[in-house]
Amino acid sequence: ALPIYLLILLFACLIVGFAEEYLFRGLLQPLFIKKYASHKNGIFMGVLLTSVFFGVFHLLNLAKNDNTGQVLIQVIFAIFIGFFFGVLVLKTNKLIPVAITHGLINFFFSLAFLPGLKAAQDVVDDSVSIAPIILTLPLFIIGLLIYRKLDKKEIIEKLETNINP
């Protein structure tokens, strides 16, 4: 039965990854960038605000997880990786690879909650690990480095012609 659970979990995680990426990087990020395009760091603000909204969105996990520290770590992790994803979408003009990556990250973090892995779930439920932040901080830094090399004028032109990244 474990292979069936794995497939169901993978499918569910991919659906969530696609939904969240289309909402945050496909819809909100272009809106924020358009709104702040005239500001000196408008594109940066658009990507950062989208990432913060993405992170705060994960506070909804408090409804199913009593471990507040763990959820707050997830919020920070989501901000870091959300910024990286936002910059990647601007750099590549492709949302689908980011959505697949998002779904796969969700899948691998969710493996501990599969039936039959109860011992792992107990450890996860009772602890607060900053490992996700340590693992994603380099992605945030890489995102900042990639952002610095983006052609900001090209991004604004794409948005003005209503081509969403």
Backbone as CSV, one residue per row, in Angstrom:
resi,resn,N_x,N_y,N_z,CA_x,CA_y,CA_z,C_x,C_y,C_z
1,ALA,0.817,-1.201,0.000,0.000,0.000,0.000,0.862,1.267,0.000
2,LEU,2.118,1.169,0.448,2.974,2.351,0.492,3.183,2.992,-0.882
3,PRO,3.396,2.207,-1.959,3.546,2.855,-3.276,2.312,3.670,-3.682
4,ILE,1.122,3.194,-3.318,-0.102,3.936,-3.627,-0.110,5.261,-2.863
5,TYR,0.231,5.184,-1.563,0.298,6.412,-0.759,1.319,7.390,-1.332
6,LEU,2.448,6.873,-1.769,3.483,7.734,-2.360,2.968,8.445,-3.609
7,LEU,2.287,7.704,-4.465,1.743,8.309,-5.690,0.669,9.351,-5.381
8,ILE,-0.200,9.041,-4.439,-1.249,9.995,-4.055,-0.620,11.252,-3.461
9,LEU,0.356,11.046,-2.572,1.045,12.181,-1.959,1.763,13.020,-3.019
10,LEU,2.460,12.372,-3.941,3.161,13.095,-5.005,2.183,13.905,-5.843
11,PHE,1.087,13.304,-6.235,0.076,13.991,-7.039,-0.489,15.196,-6.278
12,ALA,-0.829,14.991,-5.015,-1.381,16.084,-4.196,-0.367,17.217,-4.050
13,CYS,0.892,16.872,-3.806,1.930,17.897,-3.643,2.162,18.667,-4.936
14,LEU,2.111,17.980,-6.070,2.271,18.669,-7.351,1.107,19.622,-7.610
15,ILE,-0.102,19.204,-7.274,-1.270,20.084,-7.441,-1.112,21.338,-6.576
16,VAL,-0.711,21.150,-5.321,-0.515,22.299,-4.434,0.612,23.188,-4.964
17,GLY,1.701,22.586,-5.418,2.817,23.355,-5.972,2.384,24.201,-7.161
18,PHE,1.620,23.607,-8.070,1.139,24.357,-9.232,0.180,25.469,-8.806
19,ALA,-0.742,25.153,-7.916,-1.723,26.154,-7.477,-1.030,27.338,-6.805
20,GLU,-0.119,27.049,-5.888,0.556,28.134,-5.179,1.451,28.949,-6.117
21,GLU,2.145,28.299,-7.025,3.014,29.044,-7.943,2.208,29.915,-8.900
22,TYR,1.105,29.403,-9.403,0.282,30.227,-10.296,-0.323,31.405,-9.537
23,LEU,-0.691,31.182,-8.284,-1.237,32.283,-7.482,-0.155,33.310,-7.153
24,PHE,0.956,32.840,-6.598,1.961,33.779,-6.096,2.882,34.315,-7.189
25,ARG,3.543,33.443,-7.937,4.477,33.918,-8.960,3.791,34.255,-10.276
26,GLY,2.673,33.624,-10.573,1.988,33.887,-11.834,1.025,35.060,-11.782
27,LEU,0.407,35.292,-10.636,-0.596,36.349,-10.516,-0.119,37.512,-9.640
28,LEU,0.214,37.224,-8.380,0.575,38.307,-7.460,1.883,39.006,-7.830
29,GLN,2.900,38.233,-8.181,4.191,38.861,-8.473,4.093,39.869,-9.617
30,PRO,3.484,39.531,-10.756,3.349,40.556,-11.806,2.531,41.767,-11.348
31,LEU,1.498,41.535,-10.530,0.705,42.664,-10.025,1.540,43.585,-9.142
32,PHE,2.319,42.992,-8.239,3.168,43.800,-7.361,4.255,44.527,-8.155
33,ILE,4.842,43.839,-9.117,5.893,44.486,-9.912,5.308,45.655,-10.703
34,LYS,4.130,45.456,-11.297,3.487,46.564,-12.019,3.192,47.726,-11.080
35,LYS,2.700,47.391,-9.877,2.341,48.441,-8.910,3.560,49.264,-8.491
36,TYR,4.691,48.610,-8.303,5.881,49.292,-7.806,6.927,49.568,-8.886
37,ALA,6.591,49.352,-10.145,7.555,49.490,-11.245,8.191,50.870,-11.308
38,SER,7.460,51.893,-10.928,7.993,53.255,-11.015,8.935,53.595,-9.862
39,HIS,8.977,52.773,-8.838,9.874,53.006,-7.703,11.289,52.545,-8.050
40,LYS,12.250,53.072,-7.339,13.652,52.751,-7.613,13.913,51.239,-7.572
41,ASN,13.447,50.580,-6.557,13.639,49.124,-6.424,12.305,48.392,-6.564
42,GLY,11.493,48.824,-7.513,10.142,48.297,-7.660,10.078,46.817,-7.967
43,ILE,10.952,46.336,-8.826,10.936,44.906,-9.167,11.332,44.087,-7.932
44,PHE,12.361,44.541,-7.234,12.786,43.860,-6.011,11.630,43.828,-5.012
45,MET,10.967,44.973,-4.833,9.838,45.030,-3.906,8.726,44.074,-4.327
46,GLY,8.469,43.999,-5.628,7.430,43.091,-6.119,7.737,41.641,-5.800
47,VAL,8.990,41.246,-6.012,9.394,39.863,-5.729,9.398,39.621,-4.216
48,LEU,9.939,40.564,-3.457,10.015,40.399,-2.005,8.623,40.364,-1.363
49,LEU,7.742,41.271,-1.766,6.383,41.272,-1.208,5.654,39.966,-1.509
50,THR,5.807,39.487,-2.734,5.187,38.212,-3.093,5.726,37.106,-2.198
51,SER,7.028,37.127,-1.947,7.651,36.104,-1.105,7.150,36.187,0.336
52,VAL,7.000,37.398,0.833,6.493,37.573,2.201,5.043,37.086,2.287
53,PHE,4.233,37.437,1.311,2.848,36.942,1.298,2.830,35.416,1.243
54,PHE,3.717,34.847,0.432,3.823,33.395,0.314,4.186,32.788,1.672
55,GLY,5.150,33.390,2.364,5.536,32.888,3.679,4.416,33.000,4.695
56,VAL,3.789,34.171,4.750,2.698,34.399,5.706,1.520,33.465,5.426
57,PHE,1.292,33.161,4.153,0.242,32.220,3.759,0.418,30.884,4.487
58,HIS,1.660,30.509,4.755,1.929,29.242,5.427,1.557,29.248,6.909
59,LEU,1.183,30.418,7.439,0.661,30.451,8.814,-0.648,29.662,8.916
60,LEU,-1.305,29.440,7.778,-2.514,28.604,7.780,-2.231,27.211,8.331
61,ASN,-0.973,26.789,8.270,-0.614,25.472,8.797,-0.770,25.382,10.310
62,LEU,-0.930,26.531,10.982,-1.210,26.491,12.427,-2.553,25.818,12.709
63,ALA,-3.429,25.789,11.723,-4.730,25.143,11.902,-4.583,23.632,12.091
64,LYS,-3.502,23.051,11.555,-3.327,21.601,11.672,-2.070,21.204,12.429
65,ASN,-1.270,22.193,12.836,-0.005,21.909,13.512,0.090,22.793,14.751
66,ASP,0.129,22.158,15.920,0.208,22.898,17.180,1.609,23.405,17.482
67,ASN,2.588,22.957,16.726,3.972,23.342,16.960,4.228,24.691,16.278
68,THR,3.968,25.777,17.016,4.070,27.133,16.465,5.479,27.419,15.950
69,GLY,6.490,26.991,16.691,7.870,27.211,16.258,8.153,26.579,14.913
70,GLN,7.658,25.372,14.735,7.850,24.661,13.471,7.182,25.413,12.317
71,VAL,5.992,25.935,12.555,5.279,26.678,11.510,6.003,27.989,11.209
72,LEU,6.507,28.665,12.226,7.248,29.912,11.992,8.528,29.662,11.191
73,ILE,9.187,28.542,11.452,10.355,28.159,10.652,9.920,27.959,9.203
74,GLN,8.761,27.323,9.012,8.254,27.103,7.658,7.947,28.426,6.961
75,VAL,7.461,29.404,7.708,7.175,30.725,7.136,8.467,31.350,6.607
76,ILE,9.527,31.302,7.403,10.812,31.876,6.976,11.359,31.108,5.780
77,PHE,11.305,29.781,5.855,11.733,28.925,4.744,10.973,29.297,3.479
78,ALA,9.667,29.493,3.605,8.839,29.809,2.434,9.194,31.186,1.856
79,ILE,9.519,32.140,2.714,9.935,33.465,2.219,11.231,33.321,1.418
80,PHE,12.204,32.603,1.967,13.487,32.436,1.276,13.311,31.742,-0.066
81,ILE,12.625,30.613,-0.050,12.481,29.857,-1.295,11.529,30.575,-2.257
82,GLY,10.554,31.297,-1.697,9.648,32.075,-2.548,10.381,33.167,-3.295
83,PHE,11.345,33.812,-2.633,12.148,34.838,-3.309,12.958,34.205,-4.433
84,PHE,13.582,33.079,-4.133,14.365,32.362,-5.143,13.478,31.981,-6.335
85,PHE,12.299,31.419,-6.051,11.376,31.049,-7.127,10.957,32.274,-7.938
86,GLY,10.691,33.383,-7.248,10.272,34.600,-7.939,11.325,35.104,-8.903
87,VAL,12.574,35.086,-8.459,13.671,35.523,-9.329,13.843,34.545,-10.491
88,LEU,13.724,33.245,-10.222,13.842,32.260,-11.309,12.780,32.472,-12.377
89,VAL,11.565,32.764,-11.946,10.495,33.011,-12.920,10.833,34.243,-13.761
90,LEU,11.361,35.287,-13.135,11.746,36.475,-13.898,12.904,36.175,-14.846
91,LYS,13.857,35.380,-14.392,15.039,35.062,-15.199,14.698,34.163,-16.383
92,THR,13.871,33.145,-16.144,13.595,32.140,-17.178,12.310,32.398,-17.949
93,ASN,11.422,33.216,-17.367,10.093,33.455,-17.939,9.286,32.160,-18.022
94,LYS,9.563,31.219,-17.107,8.869,29.927,-17.095,8.384,29.624,-15.678
95,LEU,7.117,29.307,-15.579,6.504,29.024,-14.287,6.423,27.519,-14.004
96,ILE,6.252,26.715,-15.027,6.027,25.278,-14.833,7.204,24.579,-14.143
97,PRO,8.460,24.820,-14.539,9.549,24.148,-13.799,9.594,24.534,-12.319
98,VAL,9.280,25.780,-12.013,9.250,26.220,-10.617,8.100,25.531,-9.884
99,ALA,6.953,25.397,-10.538,5.803,24.729,-9.919,6.103,23.254,-9.646
100,ILE,6.769,22.593,-10.579,7.145,21.184,-10.369,8.130,21.075,-9.215
101,THR,9.125,21.953,-9.186,10.105,21.948,-8.103,9.419,22.187,-6.760
102,HIS,8.493,23.132,-6.721,7.735,23.428,-5.505,6.997,22.165,-5.044
103,GLY,6.313,21.498,-5.958,5.583,20.286,-5.618,6.498,19.187,-5.087
104,LEU,7.677,19.053,-5.692,8.621,18.027,-5.242,9.182,18.349,-3.860
105,ILE,9.432,19.618,-3.589,9.882,20.014,-2.246,8.804,19.663,-1.224
106,ASN,7.560,20.002,-1.535,6.453,19.641,-0.634,6.403,18.132,-0.419
107,PHE,6.582,17.377,-1.486,6.537,15.917,-1.419,7.600,15.384,-0.460
108,PHE,8.840,15.835,-0.629,9.917,15.299,0.208,9.784,15.725,1.667
109,PHE,9.262,16.929,1.913,9.030,17.337,3.301,7.839,16.610,3.908
110,SER,6.941,16.096,3.078,5.730,15.432,3.567,5.904,13.937,3.785
111,LEU,6.992,13.371,3.348,7.176,11.917,3.457,7.040,11.398,4.890
112,ALA,7.426,12.202,5.860,7.366,11.757,7.264,5.938,11.549,7.743
113,PHE,4.961,12.070,7.003,3.573,11.974,7.449,2.817,10.823,6.802
114,LEU,3.513,10.004,6.031,2.855,8.848,5.416,2.528,7.794,6.471
115,PRO,1.391,7.112,6.311,1.093,5.992,7.219,2.238,4.979,7.166
116,GLY,2.602,4.442,8.300,3.701,3.489,8.350,5.009,4.152,8.759
117,LEU,5.027,5.460,8.762,6.221,6.180,9.192,5.902,6.971,10.466
118,LYS,5.112,6.377,11.342,4.638,7.050,12.546,5.784,7.503,13.446
119,ALA,6.831,6.707,13.563,7.948,7.086,14.434,8.591,8.378,13.934
120,ALA,8.741,8.491,12.628,9.323,9.715,12.056,8.394,10.898,12.301
121,GLN,7.093,10.673,12.213,6.130,11.750,12.423,6.198,12.260,13.869
122,ASP,6.341,11.366,14.825,6.433,11.783,16.224,7.644,12.687,16.442
123,VAL,8.760,12.351,15.821,9.965,13.167,15.946,9.728,14.540,15.326
124,VAL,9.114,14.566,14.145,8.847,15.831,13.458,7.882,16.689,14.277
125,ASP,6.825,16.087,14.821,5.819,16.832,15.566,6.385,17.469,16.834
126,ASP,7.354,16.830,17.458,7.841,17.295,18.747,9.072,18.186,18.666
127,SER,9.563,18.440,17.487,10.802,19.202,17.397,10.627,20.459,16.558
128,VAL,11.569,21.361,16.744,11.647,22.547,15.907,13.060,22.557,15.349
129,SER,13.154,22.372,14.061,14.452,22.328,13.410,14.613,23.548,12.515
130,ILE,15.768,24.176,12.610,16.029,25.294,11.706,16.701,24.803,10.418
131,ALA,16.796,23.501,10.251,17.427,22.934,9.054,16.828,23.490,7.756
132,PRO,15.485,23.618,7.631,14.957,24.174,6.379,15.471,25.587,6.096
133,ILE,15.649,26.374,7.143,16.176,27.733,6.943,17.633,27.660,6.506
134,ILE,18.409,26.808,7.158,19.820,26.659,6.803,19.950,26.157,5.363
135,LEU,19.064,25.255,4.960,19.113,24.718,3.599,18.664,25.726,2.544
136,THR,17.735,26.609,2.905,17.208,27.532,1.903,17.843,28.913,1.927
137,LEU,18.559,29.259,2.982,19.249,30.547,3.005,20.183,30.703,1.799
138,PRO,20.954,29.666,1.436,21.772,29.819,0.221,20.932,30.089,-1.039
139,LEU,19.738,29.492,-1.119,18.877,29.770,-2.274,18.443,31.233,-2.287
140,PHE,18.151,31.778,-1.124,17.791,33.193,-1.025,18.960,34.061,-1.489
141,ILE,20.164,33.723,-1.047,21.351,34.486,-1.432,21.601,34.355,-2.938
142,ILE,21.466,33.156,-3.473,21.611,32.958,-4.919,20.554,33.770,-5.655
143,GLY,19.330,33.790,-5.114,18.274,34.603,-5.712,18.653,36.072,-5.763
144,LEU,19.268,36.566,-4.679,19.722,37.961,-4.662,20.790,38.198,-5.723
145,LEU,21.709,37.260,-5.880,22.766,37.407,-6.889,22.192,37.375,-8.307
146,ILE,21.255,36.477,-8.546,20.609,36.412,-9.869,19.819,37.687,-10.118
147,TYR,19.116,38.148,-9.090,18.320,39.374,-9.221,19.193,40.540,-9.688
148,ARG,20.375,40.663,-9.122,21.267,41.779,-9.470,21.613,41.794,-10.950
149,LYS,21.566,40.625,-11.594,21.940,40.538,-13.001,20.736,40.575,-13.947
150,LEU,19.537,40.677,-13.403,18.343,40.722,-14.247,18.286,42.018,-15.039
151,ASP,17.730,41.928,-16.222,17.490,43.120,-17.045,16.140,43.688,-16.619
152,LYS,16.187,44.682,-15.723,14.958,45.230,-15.146,14.075,45.883,-16.206
153,LYS,14.677,46.547,-17.195,13.891,47.193,-18.251,13.126,46.155,-19.064
154,GLU,13.762,45.033,-19.335,13.108,43.962,-20.091,11.912,43.401,-19.320
155,ILE,12.056,43.261,-18.015,10.963,42.750,-17.178,9.776,43.707,-17.234
156,ILE,10.040,44.999,-17.097,8.971,46.002,-17.147,8.299,45.980,-18.514
157,GLU,9.080,45.873,-19.579,8.505,45.824,-20.936,7.589,44.621,-21.102
158,LYS,8.009,43.468,-20.592,7.173,42.261,-20.674,5.849,42.474,-19.956
159,LEU,5.913,43.078,-18.778,4.693,43.301,-18.003,3.781,44.328,-18.692
160,GLU,4.385,45.328,-19.314,3.570,46.343,-20.003,2.868,45.775,-21.227
161,THR,3.445,44.739,-21.818,2.799,44.100,-22.968,1.910,42.937,-22.520
162,ASN,1.684,42.865,-21.197,0.804,41.858,-20.582,1.261,40.424,-20.799
163,ILE,2.551,40.210,-20.962,3.080,38.863,-20.984,3.547,38.570,-19.582
164,ASN,2.819,37.710,-18.904,3.158,37.395,-17.509,4.270,36.374,-17.467
165,PRO,5.275,36.603,-16.615,6.364,35.624,-16.499,5.893,34.353,-15.850
